[in-house]
C-alpha cells in the first residue's frame, strides 16, 4: 500500500509534532523540518507528495520557501 509522504516546514516544535501525529494516524509518512532552509534541502532527497508550510518562520519565511520550490528546475 502506498503511504503519501508529507513534509511539514514548521519552526514551532509543538505544532510540527501535533501535525505529525494527526497525519500519522491517517497513515501518511511525515517528515519534519524546523526551517525553510532545511525543508528545501530535504525536498530533493525525499520528493514528498505534499508540503505543509508555516508562513512565519525565521531565516526564510514560508512564502520564500514556496517561491524556491516554484522556481526550482525539479
Helices and strands as residue ranges (DSSP letters): E 5-9, H 13-25, E 29-33, H 36-46, E 50-53, H 62-71
